[in-house]
Amino acid sequence: YQSDNDLKLFVVGAPETIIERSHLVLSQEGFKPIAVVKDKLQQKMNTFASDAMRVIALAYKGMPKGREEVVVEDVQELVFVGLVAMYDPPREEVKEAVRQCREAGIR
């Protein structure tokens, strides 16, 4: 897909944004259009979210040599690589903050 001489732009971010800006998915079989796996990705993100996990997405694209800066317009037509899910439990002090809010009449 990309020549070995190209620079690579690696992107990490919110899955919805990365998926929206991707046109291909890197898979074991090669490259596929993102539309083929979009529903499956959404199901996986929902599963992670229901397990209290924070999810980020990874993607890349080839960039021409000699570019000094990356601009927002460059973050399009990405190759989606995958999702990363991390357990993100509430901090201990949240219990006390919630208790104080309830005592103050906040619901």
Secondary structure, DSSP 4 states (H G I P E B T S, - for coil): ---TTSEEEEEEE-HHHHHHTEEEEEETTEEEEGGGTHHHHHHHHHHHHHTTEEEEEEEEEEE-TT-----GGGS-SEEEEEEEEEE-PPPTHHHHHHHHHHHTT--
